Amino acid sequence: METLIRQLRQRVRVPLIDVDSWFDSQFPSLESQQKVLDQICLVSESNPYYAQRVVKTIIEKLERHMDADSVILDGYYEKLFEVMRASPSVPTDTDVLGYTLQADSEDPDKDKVVLIKESPDLISGMGTTGLRTWEASLFLSQWLLRDFRSSGSLTRKSFEGKTILELGCGTGFVGICLYKYFRDQMKGLIFTDGDTQLIDRISANLLLNDISIDSGDLKVCKLWWGEDDLPPIKIDTIVAADVTYDASVIPDLAGILAEAMSQDNGEYGRVDTAYIAATVRNPSTIEAWEEYLDNGQHDRIWDWQIIDSTENGKYLERNRWDCIWYPVGVAQIKIYEIRRVIDNLD
Ligand SMILES: C[S@@+](CC[C@H](N)C(=O)[O-])C[C@H]1O[C@@H](n2cnc3c(N)ncnc32)[C@H](O)[C@@H]1O
């Protein structure tokens, strides 16, 4: 039941939701049916069509497995009646998805969840690709939080007292995850994107996660690479996901990284490390990106390496801590660590 609730929260495609394991050994108890129904009621507030498809699937399954002693909660039929006329969503529709970052083994209500208002089926719209959360964001966040959750505390240490800036943050998923986990350790967090429409939407996602935009350690600002200056703040670490999606954006992305690591940002110093997650949709785009990384290494600005990747489907299924689902057939994702070369200016 816990898995099913978490999948509904993340709007996993209906054919892929794990209704079978809910029926594993016996007909679901009324208590368990009620918990799943409560989640469906939440879903129907922002996505009635998804709720309709789920409730149909569940009723069908319950009816198929019931015997003389089984009872199906009336609430399922009432909900079906309510959402019966919901029409299929269109890509521009928004929904509120919940990504389970830390699963409580028994009670999904106690999970640590990041809520994001987004258009999950929209690849590109209103001139931007940032209206949905991309898989590279999920993978990068899982990677950044992994050591902390397994109590190795390596990642935590590396964020201690640091100010982190996210480039091309889109829905703000990576930054929100970091803030939820490291707010007590980090010094500050800056969400940036080149698109002002997205900047306006970040505050809504912060609020959904009970994060106040007025927190002194948070900043949201427009940063269009190649056009806007880095904010006049000491930044230690840069994070970014799926910002290498097209060859045309790579020169400016590499440019801002080089600027951040090689120029003195006034009295504010230089960025030490960047973690960039890239989805390999088109190998030639990734080759172009790595060529820029090689150039920066050749110029002694940074050293770079791939520190993790989703090769062989690694991490793409739920692991010990989180329950995050990826679409079937998602392209490979690589995480690049770019470290500034320490020189005699330090
Ligand atoms: C594919 S989306 C990724 C969004 C988010 N990081 C994620 O993974 O869900 C790429 C993001 O980069 C931003 N972007 C693209 N080119 C940019 C530029 N030159 N300067 C700043 N942001 C840019 C877009 O607005 C968009 O939000």
The ligand as an ORCA input file, in Angstrom:
! r2SCAN-3c Opt
* xyz 0 1
  C      15.698     21.306    -19.440
  S      15.353     22.613    -18.356
  C      15.939     21.964    -16.811
  C      15.246     22.563    -15.638
  C      15.595     21.949    -14.295
  N      16.992     22.155    -13.970
  C      15.274     20.470    -14.283
  O      16.196     19.647    -14.442
  O      14.116     20.117    -14.093
  C      16.628     23.807    -18.736
  C      16.542     25.077    -17.930
  O      17.654     25.906    -18.262
  C      17.192     27.254    -18.424
  N      18.089     27.912    -19.410
  C      18.292     27.579    -20.695
  N      19.183     28.410    -21.269
  C      19.551     29.309    -20.326
  C      20.436     30.422    -20.302
  N      21.144     30.777    -21.377
  N      20.570     31.102    -19.143
  C      19.876     30.728    -18.051
  N      19.015     29.691    -17.995
  C      18.854     28.987    -19.131
  C      15.757     27.113    -18.946
  O      14.986     28.273    -18.680
  C      15.278     25.872    -18.173
  O      14.688     26.208    -16.954
*
